[in-house]
Each structure stands twice: as structure tokens, then as C-alpha cells.
Amino acid sequence: MTSSAGDLPTASGGARGPGWMGGPIERRPATADEAKAMAHPMRLRVLRLCLDQELTNKELAERLGKDPGTLLHHVRILVKTGFLAPGETRHGAHGALEKPYRATGKSWTLNFDHPGEPDPGISRPMLQAFLDELADAGPGAMRNEVRLGLTLSEASLGEFERRLMALLDEFVERSPEPGGTAYGLYLAMHRHSRDGAGAGDGQQRPRKARRPKR
């Protein structure tokens, strides 16, 4: 199991199909403390930044534009719940000792859904973290986007979710590629309102994001 996932698979809004979380990676239910730790966009962003590199609390605070004391509170929660692991203490630029942290990838091995609960409590933090990261990435950062509607039976929904999770698990298992570019991915699937549009209404074809002219 790779330790560089740093993000979590879940969906928001209603009942799941029978195959959700049905990819090759076996996932156990998250504990209450683990779910609470993931229910904050700042902590999700910390995990993303520590995905493939070790960063100190000071470095994280600088990149996120936050007070080091405030960020340390989030870092300690992530360490306590096993989502961040401290590295070896090192000397900083001015000789002071500092401790770096790295994401363990634990969040990708957990199931944050709870039967009977329409929202596991991390859906909005996940969306907010994605929007904040996209804003920080600047103009032209969006690689691809797609929006569509589907009308599926429970069996087809389960198949769709299993195949999607299997594909994501396959790429998560790969090691970071030398010289590669870091990308973020956010996926969400929701049930339409009862009187909402059916399949074929308001669909948009996948397209590459427009890039600003030089």
C-alpha cells in the first residue's frame, strides 16, 4: 500500500449503491475521531501539501497563509489520528530544530459513510478544500471538467461505482513519477431532485479547460 494518497474517497447526498467503495483496496469504517479529523478543509489541505514531501508546521503555515499557532492545532489532530506522521527532527535555515510531517495515505483506506446518515460530515469540507486549492493554483490550472446526468438502476450504479473506484485505486497505487506534474482531483455524484431533469438534460461534453492567451 502506498502512503501517498492523502485524500479520501466518499460521496455525498443520500444512499450509496451496493458497490460503493468496491475497488481493490479494502476499506474499514472510519472511527468517530478519524471522521472528525477529516471534517475541516484546512486539515484536508495539509494532507494534500504533505502528499509527496515532508513539510514543517512553519512551512505549511506559510503556504496556507495561516498563523503557525493556529495551524499547529490542525497538525496535532492529524498526527493524533494517524493521518500525518512526523519525520526526523532537523535543523532549519537559522539552526533551530524543526519537525517535518508527511501524509500517511491512511484516509484513502477508510470508508467515511455511515448508514442512515445522508451526509457523513466531510462532504462540504472536501468541496471547500478543492475550491480553495483551485483558487490558489491560479488561472489556467483547471485541466479537465465534465458535467452530466445519468439514469441508472441500482445494479448499474453499483457497477459504475466499482469500476470508478477500481480505476482510482489503480492510479493511487502508483508511485509519483519523476518529473511529473502534481494534480488534484475532486469527484462527486448526487441524486437529482424528484422533479429535476432526467438523463440528457443539461449535459456537457468533457473538455479541456480553456487556457489564457499569452
N, C-alpha and C positions, 0 to 999 in steps of 0.2 A: 504494500500500500504506500503510495506516495504521500509525502507530508506537505504538499504544496497546493492543496486545493484552496483552503482559506475562505470558502464560501459555502453556502448551504442550499440544498435542493428542497424546495417546498412549493406549494401553490396556495393561492388564497381564494376564498369565496365559495364555500359550500362543500358538498360531499365529493370525495375522490372516487375515481373509477377503481375497479378491483386490482389494476396493475400498477397503480402509482407507487413509486419507489421500487419498481420491479426490475431494475437494472442488475448487472453482475455483482455490484457491491452490496453486501448485506448491511442493512442499517437497523440500528436499535432505536427505540423511542428515547427522545431526549428527556433528561430529568427536568424538574421544575427550575433548578438553579441554572442549568445549561440553556434552557429556553429563555429565561430572564436575561442571561448574559448576552444573548443574541438579539434581544428586543430593543436595540438602540443603534441608530445609524452610525454614530461615531465609532462604536466598537466594531461594526462591520467594516468600516473604512480602515481601521487599524489593521484588521486581518488582511485586507487587500494589500496594503502597503508592505506588510511583512510576509507577503506570499513567497517571494523568491530571494529575500535578502533580510539580514538582521538589521534592525534599527533600534536606537535607544529612545527613551521617552522624550528626550530633548529634540532628537531628530524628527520624531513623529509630531511633536507639538509644532515645530517649525513648518513642516509640510502641510499640516492641517490648519495652521493659523490659530492655534489654541494655546491657552495658558498651560505650562508644563504641569502645574499642580492639579489642574482640572483633568488633564489627560491621564495623569498617573492613576487617578481613581479608576478610569476605564481599563487601563493596562492591568492593574491589580486584579480586577474582576475576571479578565480574560485568562490571566495566569492561574488564578484560583480554580477556575472551571476547566482548565486544560486546553484552552484554545490557543494560548500563547505559551511558548517555552523560553525561559531565559537562557542566554548564551553565556560564554565565559566573560568574566569581567575584564575590561580592557582600559587602557589609558586614552583619554580624549586628547583633543588638539592642544590643550593647555596643561596636560599632565594629570588632570583629575580622573579618578576612576569612574567608569560608567558601565552600565549593564545593557547589552543589546537583547532584543527579543525577536522571535521568529514564529510565524503561524505554524501550527502543528498539522493542519488539514483535518482536524477532528470533526469540524462542522459538516464536512461532506459525508461523513459516515453516520450521521444521525437523522432520524425522522422527527420532524417538529410538529407533525399533525397530531391532533387529539380528537378521537371520535366524539361526535356530538357538538364540537365547537366549530362554528363557521369560520373563525379566524384564529390561527394559533398564536397571534400576538406579534409575529415578526414580519408580516406581510408589508405593512406600511414602512417600518424601518428599512427593509430591503429596498423598497422603491425609492425612498428618500436618499439612501446611500448611493444608489445608482444615479439619481438625478444630480446629486452633489458632485460625484466623480465625473460625470459627463460635463458639467459646467466647468469644473477645474481643468478638464482636458483641453478646453478651448475650441474655437471654430474649426470645423473640418475634421473633428475627432470621430464623428459617427461613421462607422464602416458600412453597416447594412441595417435595414429596418424592414419590417413586414407587419401587416395587419390584415386579418382575415376572419371570416366566420365559418364555422363548421356545424353540421347537424349530425351527431353520432349516437349510435346505440351504446349501451354500457360495455358491450364486448369490444366494439371498435374504439371506444375511448380508452379502455384498458390496453388495447394493442398499441394505440398511439403513444400513450404514456410510457409503456415498457420500452418501445423502440427508441423514443426520445431519450430516456434515461440511460439506456444502453450506450447510445452514441456519446452522450456527455461523459459517462463513466470511462469510456474508451480513451477519450482525449485527456481526461483528468489524470489517468494512469501514466500518461507520457511525461517524460522529464522535460523541463524547459529547454528549448532549442537554442544553441549558441547563436548569437546574432539575431535572434528573433525579436519580434515586437510584442510588448505586453498589451493584451486586450481584455476588456471587461464584457461580460455577457449577463443580461437580465432577461428572464423568460417568465411570463405569467399567462395563465389561462383562466378564464372566468365563465360562468354560466350567464347567458343572456336573460334579461327580464322576460317574463312570460309573454308580454306583448311587444317584445323587441324584434328587431329584424332577424330574419332567418338566413340560412346559408345563401351566399351570392349577393347579399345586400351590403354595400359599403366596403367591398373587398378592395384591397390594393395589392398590386403585384410586388414581390420582393424587388428592391432596387438598391443600388449602391447610393450612399449618401452623397449629396452634392458637395463639391469642394469649392472653396472660394477661389476666385481668379487671382493669379499672382499679380 
